[in-house]
């Protein structure tokens, strides 16, 4: 922000409705993109391929943050979600929680999927197999209802988990 101001540029934040349920997302673009009144796009988080295709047609510089596309070769900034999931799960195991639960929605999202793989590898590394009843995955979009439901499932389980790895903040907040 400070660098943008020094360069006499402005930052705009838009939260367009780009859910996968939309067929043609071109009319969901923020007006400033349709009018090409920006010099570039920084897209944060999940972005369906059909929307990335529309953005590329605008012929503006495009950078993805916390997301990468296997369909398009785009510059992206991502952290090591696999390693993060792995070390978070190892930390829970070292605290004495040999079989922490996992909760995550949007498993198709690369960040969530990589955190889940790290979780699985940490569980298996100690000689255990993941317990299917302690893995709560929702293939859909980030749903507060799913997080709440997963929390209810865990609480009502005859063997509730003594620790939970949540793949993102929203799942952690609504599940407890």
N, C-alpha and C positions, 0 to 999 in steps of 0.2 A: 504494500500500500504506500509506504513512504517513498520507495523508489519510483513508483508510478506517478506520485505527486511531483517529485523532483523533475520528472521527464515531461510534465504537463500532460499526463495521461489520466484516464479515469478507469475505475473498476466498476463493473456492473454485475450484480448477482441476480440470477433468474432461476426459478424453480419450475421449469415447464413440466407438464404432465406427459411423461414419455413411457408410460407403462406398456408392457408387451401386449396388452389387450387392444391397443390401438392399431388399426391397419395402416392408414396413411397418417403419419405424424407431422407432415409438413405444416399443417395448420396449427400445430401445437408449438411451433417455434416462437420464441419471444420476438416481438416486433423489430427490435434492433438488429436481429439476425436476418430477418426477411428483408429489411431495408439496407443491410450491409453498412450499418453505422458503427461498427466495431472493427478493430484491426486484427483480432484474433480471438480464439476460444480456448478456455481452460475448462475441461469437463471433469467434474469430480464425481466419483462413485460409478454406480452401475449405469450403463448406456447400451441399450439393445442395438444390435448390428444395423437394423433398418433405420434407426435414428442416426447412427454414425454415418451411414451412407448419405442421408439427407444433409448432414453437416458438411461432409466432404464436397458435396455439390456446390456449396457456398463459396468454395475456393478461398477459404480463410485459414490461416495457420491454426492448427488444432493440436492440443496436448491433453492427454488423459492423465488423471491423478487417481490412484488407488483402483485402477482398472486397466485391463489390456484386452485387446480383441485378437482372437485367433484368425479372424477373417480379414482384417485390415492391418497393414503395416503402418502404425502410427506411433509417434513419440509418446512415451508414457513414463510416469514417475510412480513407482510402486515400492512398498517396503517388503521385507522378506516375511510374508504372512505364514509360510510354512514353518520357518524357524520360530516365529513368534508363538504359533500354536503348539509347537513342540516344547519350547522351554517353559511356557505357561503350564502345560500339562505335567512336565517333569517336576516343576515346582510343587504342584499339588501332590504328586506322588511322593516327593521327598518329605512333605509335611505329614505323610502317613495315609493319604487318601489313595489307595491302590487302584481304585476303579471309578474315577470321577465321571460324571455324566457330561454329555455334550448337548448344547442346544444351539441351533442355528437355522435361520431361514435364508432364502435366496441361495441355496447350495450351488446353483449354476453360476453365481458370481465368483470370479477367480479368487478374490481375497478370502471369501468364506470357505470356498472349496479347499484352498491351500491351508488355511488354519485347521480345517477338519483333517486333512491328511497328516499334518504335524501332530495333532491330537492322537490319531490312530497309531502312528509310528511310536510315539512315546509310550502308549499303553502296551503295544506289542513288544517293545524293547525290553520290558520287564518280565516278559514271558507270559503275559495274559492276552486273551482275546477280548476285544470289545464286547460288552454286553448289549445286545440289541435293544433291550428294554430301557437302557439308559442313554440312548441316542435319539434325540428329538430333532428331526430334520423336516423342513417345509420347503418344497421346491419353488413355491411362489415368491411373490415379492415380500419385502420386510413387513410383516403383519403383526401388529400389536396383539390382535386376537390370538394368533398362533402362540406368541410368547406367553401370554396369560394362560392359555390352555396347556402348554408344556409345563408351566409352573404347577398347575392343578394336577396334572398327571404325576409329576414327581412327588407332590405332597401326599397324594392318595395311594402311592405305590406301597405294597407290603414291605418292600425293601428300598426305601428312598435313598438317593445318593447322599453321601456325606460331603460332597464337593461337586461343583458344576463349572465347566468351562463354557462360557457363553461367547459365541462367535462375534458378537457386536454389542454395543452399548444398549441399543433398544431392546434386544432380547433379554439382557441382564436386568434391565429396569422393570420390564413388565412381567417377568416370570417369577419375581419374588415379592 
